[in-house]
Amino acid sequence: MTGVPILIALLAGVAGTLGLLGVAQLASSPNRRVRARLAGTAPAPVFEIPDYNLLRDRRASALGPLDALLRRREWTDQTRIVLDRAGIPLRVGEYVLLRAGAALGGGVLGLILSSIIGVSGIVWVVVPFVSAVASYLPEVYVAWRIRKRSEEIEAQLVQLCDVMAAMVMSGFGYLQALHTTSERILPPLSTEVRRMLDEITLGADVDQALVDLNERLNSPDFDIVATAIAIQRSTGGNLGEILAGVASTIRGRQALKSEVKTLTSQQRMSAMFVAGLPFILVLVLMYILPEPFARLVTQPAGRLMLAVAMVMDAVALIVIRRVSRLDF
């Protein structure tokens, strides 16, 4: 491992460069970012059907080569939706640079751990594993942000329905009630409602704006609200009474969800413990007793046993989480 310091310095330099690029993109002035996002919303040619959101930046990155690489790919569109749901103001290109920097930083950390353990050949196992885990951490954070933001939005839906129902029963129109409601509730739901109203102001269809909002939120509870509003708009009826009934339904669903979450808390903690303990235990034992445990990475039989153990650990985690989750 004589070339390890040089490799560590090289990977650290590349990771630092990618990190600086991401920081530079995030630290750009608000006016510049607004102009850049507006520049990415150029209208489609007249011979094409305009299938885009009026306020959505279609560029994958402010860097031309990276934008050309990621443009018009299905993964790019899916990642843009995911970042939108998480409320993270990043383009897909910035997110890719962040994950690449995290992977390189994980490679540096893996080299350092390999040097500390001091077992011959372990670098080819530790470095790819730590690098893969590090590159996956941004995705885990985005998923956590989506879940946290979804919980906050679902907690505000009852207030949204109650305020809208009261406004409609007082004689306000549908859009007037939505505008007033967006001023009385807190983010993140108020931000999403204002975004929908901005789309309508810029000429988007009301029903399509509601569908886009439902897609961004990706909430089963808001899907009930959106369905109720869409049915009332097409068939008529008392929107105030409909929203009051929807609010009652959402309260019942949230109460049941809280009870289930409390009852399955032990199983969810067990899943985290089962998933994390074996990896920590193997690293500790390799450091304390390097001679016998090094056979897990230096001999074919040990590598096979390690691979089987990792697969079984992943299966156990999936099974425990699936059993402790209730879909309704």
C-alpha positions as CSV (number, residue, x, y, z in Angstrom):
1,M,0.0,0.0,0.0
2,T,2.9,2.4,-0.8
3,G,0.7,4.4,-3.2
4,V,-2.1,4.9,-0.7
5,P,-1.1,8.4,0.4
6,I,-0.9,9.6,-3.3
7,L,-4.2,8.0,-4.1
8,I,-5.8,9.6,-1.0
9,A,-4.5,13.0,-2.0
10,L,-5.8,12.5,-5.6
11,L,-9.3,11.5,-4.5
12,A,-9.4,14.2,-1.9
13,G,-8.5,16.8,-4.5
14,V,-11.2,15.6,-6.9
15,A,-13.8,15.4,-4.1
16,G,-12.9,18.9,-3.0
17,T,-13.2,20.2,-6.6
18,L,-16.7,18.7,-6.9
19,G,-17.6,20.1,-3.6
20,L,-16.5,23.6,-4.5
21,L,-18.5,23.3,-7.7
22,G,-21.6,22.4,-5.8
23,V,-21.0,25.2,-3.2
24,A,-20.5,27.7,-6.0
25,Q,-23.8,26.7,-7.6
26,L,-25.6,27.0,-4.2
27,A,-23.9,30.2,-3.2
28,S,-24.8,32.1,-6.4
29,S,-26.9,35.2,-5.9
30,P,-30.7,34.8,-5.8
31,N,-31.2,37.1,-8.8
32,R,-28.8,35.0,-10.8
33,R,-30.6,31.8,-9.9
34,V,-33.9,33.3,-10.7
35,R,-32.7,34.5,-14.1
36,A,-31.2,31.1,-14.8
37,R,-34.4,29.3,-13.9
38,L,-36.5,31.7,-16.1
39,A,-34.0,31.0,-18.9
40,G,-34.8,27.3,-18.7
41,T,-38.5,27.8,-19.1
42,A,-38.4,28.8,-22.8
43,P,-41.7,27.9,-24.6
44,A,-41.8,24.8,-26.8
45,P,-42.0,25.2,-30.6
46,V,-45.5,25.8,-32.0
47,F,-45.5,22.4,-33.7
48,E,-45.0,20.5,-30.4
49,I,-47.6,19.9,-27.6
50,P,-46.4,22.0,-24.6
51,D,-46.1,19.4,-21.9
52,Y,-44.3,21.3,-19.1
53,N,-44.8,23.2,-16.0
54,L,-44.7,26.9,-16.4
55,L,-42.5,27.4,-13.3
56,R,-40.3,24.4,-13.7
57,D,-36.7,24.8,-14.8
58,R,-36.2,22.2,-17.5
59,R,-32.4,22.4,-17.5
60,A,-30.6,19.6,-15.6
61,S,-27.6,21.8,-14.8
62,A,-26.2,25.3,-15.3
63,L,-23.0,23.7,-16.6
64,G,-23.5,23.1,-20.4
65,P,-21.7,19.8,-20.8
66,L,-23.4,18.2,-17.8
67,D,-26.8,19.6,-18.9
68,A,-26.2,18.0,-22.4
69,L,-25.3,14.7,-20.8
70,L,-28.4,14.6,-18.5
71,R,-31.0,16.3,-20.7
72,R,-34.1,14.4,-21.9
73,R,-33.4,11.2,-19.8
74,E,-36.0,9.4,-17.9
75,W,-33.8,9.2,-14.8
76,T,-33.3,13.0,-14.9
77,D,-37.1,13.7,-15.0
78,Q,-37.7,11.3,-12.1
79,T,-34.9,12.8,-10.1
80,R,-36.2,16.3,-10.7
81,I,-39.6,15.2,-9.3
82,V,-38.0,13.6,-6.3
83,L,-36.0,16.7,-5.5
84,D,-39.2,18.8,-6.0
85,R,-41.0,16.6,-3.5
86,A,-38.2,16.9,-1.0
87,G,-38.3,20.7,-1.3
88,I,-34.5,20.8,-2.1
89,P,-33.5,23.7,-4.4
90,L,-31.0,21.7,-6.4
91,R,-30.9,20.9,-10.1
92,V,-30.3,17.3,-11.1
93,G,-26.8,18.1,-12.2
94,E,-25.9,19.6,-8.8
95,Y,-27.4,16.5,-7.2
96,V,-25.2,14.3,-9.4
97,L,-22.1,16.3,-8.5
98,L,-23.0,16.0,-4.8
99,R,-23.3,12.2,-5.1
100,A,-20.0,12.0,-7.0
101,G,-18.2,14.0,-4.4
102,A,-19.7,11.9,-1.6
103,A,-18.5,8.7,-3.4
104,L,-15.0,10.1,-3.8
105,G,-15.0,11.2,-0.1
106,G,-16.1,7.7,0.9
107,G,-13.2,6.3,-1.2
108,V,-10.8,8.4,0.8
109,L,-12.3,7.3,4.0
110,G,-12.1,3.7,2.9
111,L,-8.4,4.0,2.2
112,I,-7.9,5.6,5.6
113,L,-9.8,2.7,7.3
114,S,-7.8,0.1,5.3
115,S,-4.5,1.7,6.4
116,I,-5.7,1.6,10.0
117,I,-6.8,-2.0,9.8
118,G,-3.5,-3.0,8.1
119,V,-4.7,-6.2,6.5
120,S,-3.4,-7.1,3.1
121,G,-6.0,-7.1,0.4
122,I,-8.8,-5.5,2.5
123,V,-8.5,-2.2,0.6
124,W,-10.3,-3.8,-2.4
125,V,-13.3,-4.6,-0.2
126,V,-13.4,-1.6,2.2
127,V,-12.9,1.1,-0.4
128,P,-15.8,0.1,-2.8
129,F,-18.1,-0.6,0.1
130,V,-17.5,2.7,1.9
131,S,-17.6,4.6,-1.4
132,A,-21.0,3.0,-2.3
133,V,-22.4,3.7,1.1
134,A,-21.3,7.3,0.9
135,S,-22.8,7.8,-2.6
136,Y,-26.1,6.5,-1.3
137,L,-26.2,8.9,1.7
138,P,-27.6,11.8,-0.3
139,E,-30.4,9.6,-1.6
140,V,-31.1,8.6,2.0
141,Y,-31.2,12.2,3.0
142,V,-33.6,13.1,0.2
143,A,-35.9,10.2,1.1
144,W,-35.8,11.5,4.7
145,R,-36.7,15.0,3.6
146,I,-39.6,13.7,1.5
147,R,-40.9,11.7,4.4
148,K,-40.5,14.5,6.8
149,R,-42.1,17.1,4.4
150,S,-44.9,14.7,3.6
151,E,-45.7,14.3,7.4
152,E,-45.7,18.1,7.8
153,I,-48.0,18.5,4.8
154,E,-50.4,15.8,5.9
155,A,-50.6,17.4,9.4
156,Q,-51.6,20.7,7.7
157,L,-54.3,19.2,5.4
158,V,-57.0,19.2,8.1
159,Q,-56.4,22.9,8.6
160,L,-56.5,23.5,4.8
161,C,-59.8,21.7,4.5
162,D,-61.3,23.4,7.5
163,V,-60.3,26.9,6.4
164,M,-61.4,26.3,2.8
165,A,-64.7,24.9,3.9
166,A,-65.4,27.9,6.0
167,M,-64.4,30.3,3.2
168,V,-66.5,28.6,0.6
169,M,-69.5,28.5,3.0
170,S,-69.0,32.2,3.5
171,G,-69.5,32.8,-0.2
172,F,-66.0,32.9,-1.5
173,G,-65.1,31.2,-4.8
174,Y,-62.8,28.2,-5.1
175,L,-59.7,30.1,-6.1
176,Q,-60.4,33.0,-3.7
177,A,-60.7,30.4,-0.9
178,L,-57.4,28.8,-1.9
179,H,-55.6,32.1,-2.0
180,T,-56.8,33.1,1.4
181,T,-56.0,29.7,2.8
182,S,-52.5,29.8,1.5
183,E,-52.0,33.0,3.6
184,R,-53.3,31.5,6.8
185,I,-51.3,28.2,6.8
186,L,-47.6,27.7,7.2
187,P,-45.0,26.2,4.9
188,P,-44.5,23.8,3.3
189,L,-48.1,23.4,2.3
190,S,-48.7,27.1,1.8
191,T,-45.6,27.2,-0.5
192,E,-47.0,24.5,-2.7
193,V,-50.5,26.1,-2.8
194,R,-49.0,29.4,-3.8
195,R,-47.0,27.7,-6.5
196,M,-50.2,26.2,-7.9
197,L,-51.9,29.6,-7.9
198,D,-48.9,31.2,-9.7
199,E,-49.3,28.5,-12.4
200,I,-53.0,29.3,-12.8
201,T,-52.1,33.1,-12.9
202,L,-49.6,32.4,-15.7
203,G,-52.3,30.6,-17.8
204,A,-52.2,27.0,-16.7
205,D,-55.4,25.0,-16.6
206,V,-56.9,24.8,-13.1
207,D,-57.4,21.0,-13.2
208,Q,-53.9,20.4,-14.6
209,A,-52.4,22.7,-11.9
210,L,-54.3,20.6,-9.3
211,V,-52.9,17.4,-10.8
212,D,-49.4,18.8,-10.8
213,L,-49.8,19.8,-7.1
214,N,-51.0,16.3,-6.3
215,E,-48.0,14.8,-8.1
216,R,-45.5,17.0,-6.2
217,L,-47.0,16.3,-2.8
218,N,-47.5,12.5,-3.5
219,S,-49.7,12.3,-0.4
220,P,-52.6,9.8,-0.1
221,D,-54.5,12.3,2.1
222,F,-54.1,15.1,-0.3
223,D,-55.1,12.8,-3.1
224,I,-58.5,12.6,-1.3
225,V,-58.7,16.4,-1.3
226,A,-57.7,16.7,-4.9
227,T,-60.2,14.0,-6.0
228,A,-63.0,15.7,-4.0
229,I,-62.3,19.1,-5.6
230,A,-62.0,17.6,-9.1
231,I,-65.4,15.8,-8.7
232,Q,-67.1,18.9,-7.4
233,R,-65.7,21.0,-10.3
234,S,-67.0,18.5,-12.9
235,T,-70.4,17.5,-11.3
236,G,-71.2,20.3,-8.9
237,G,-72.2,20.1,-5.2
238,N,-71.6,21.8,-2.0
239,L,-67.8,22.1,-1.8
240,G,-67.9,23.3,1.8
241,E,-69.7,20.2,3.0
242,I,-67.4,18.0,0.9
243,L,-64.3,19.5,2.4
244,A,-65.7,19.2,5.9
245,G,-66.3,15.5,5.3
246,V,-62.8,15.1,3.8
247,A,-61.3,16.8,6.9
248,S,-63.1,14.3,9.1
249,T,-61.8,11.4,7.0
250,I,-58.2,12.7,7.2
251,R,-58.4,13.1,10.9
252,G,-59.4,9.4,11.3
253,R,-56.6,8.3,9.0
254,Q,-54.0,10.3,10.9
255,A,-55.2,9.0,14.2
256,L,-54.9,5.4,12.9
257,K,-51.5,6.1,11.4
258,S,-50.2,7.5,14.7
259,E,-51.5,4.4,16.6
260,V,-49.8,2.0,14.2
261,K,-46.6,4.0,14.3
262,T,-46.5,3.7,18.1
263,L,-47.3,0.0,18.1
264,T,-44.5,-0.8,15.5
265,S,-41.8,1.4,17.0
266,Q,-40.0,-1.6,18.6
267,Q,-39.9,-3.5,15.3
268,R,-38.6,-0.5,13.4
269,M,-35.8,0.0,15.9
270,S,-35.0,-3.7,15.7
271,A,-34.6,-3.4,11.9
272,M,-32.1,-0.6,12.3
273,F,-30.2,-2.6,14.9
274,V,-30.1,-5.7,12.8
275,A,-28.9,-3.8,9.8
276,G,-26.1,-1.8,11.4
277,L,-24.7,-4.1,14.1
278,P,-23.0,-6.7,11.9
279,F,-21.0,-4.2,9.9
280,I,-19.8,-2.4,12.9
281,L,-18.9,-5.7,14.7
282,V,-16.9,-7.0,11.7
283,L,-14.8,-3.8,11.5
284,V,-14.2,-3.9,15.3
285,L,-13.2,-7.5,15.2
286,M,-10.9,-7.0,12.2
287,Y,-9.1,-4.3,14.1
288,I,-8.8,-6.3,17.4
289,L,-8.1,-9.7,15.8
290,P,-6.8,-9.0,12.3
291,E,-5.3,-12.5,11.7
292,P,-8.4,-14.7,11.9
293,F,-11.0,-12.2,10.6
294,A,-8.8,-11.2,7.7
295,R,-9.7,-14.5,6.1
296,L,-13.1,-13.1,5.3
297,V,-11.6,-10.9,2.6
298,T,-8.4,-12.7,1.8
299,Q,-9.8,-16.2,1.1
300,P,-12.5,-17.2,-1.4
301,A,-14.5,-19.1,1.2
302,G,-14.4,-16.1,3.5
303,R,-15.5,-13.7,0.8
304,L,-18.4,-16.1,-0.1
305,M,-19.5,-16.2,3.6
306,L,-19.3,-12.4,3.8
307,A,-21.4,-11.9,0.7
308,V,-24.0,-14.4,2.0
309,A,-24.1,-12.7,5.4
310,M,-24.6,-9.3,3.7
311,V,-27.4,-10.6,1.5
312,M,-29.2,-12.2,4.5
313,D,-28.8,-9.0,6.5
314,A,-30.4,-7.0,3.7
315,V,-33.2,-9.5,3.4
316,A,-33.8,-9.4,7.2
317,L,-34.0,-5.6,7.1
318,I,-36.5,-5.6,4.2
319,V,-38.7,-8.2,5.8
320,I,-38.8,-6.5,9.2
321,R,-39.6,-3.1,7.7
322,R,-42.3,-4.6,5.4
323,V,-43.9,-6.5,8.3
324,S,-44.0,-3.4,10.5
325,R,-45.5,-1.2,7.8
326,L,-49.2,-0.9,7.3
327,D,-50.6,0.4,3.9
328,F,-54.0,2.0,4.1
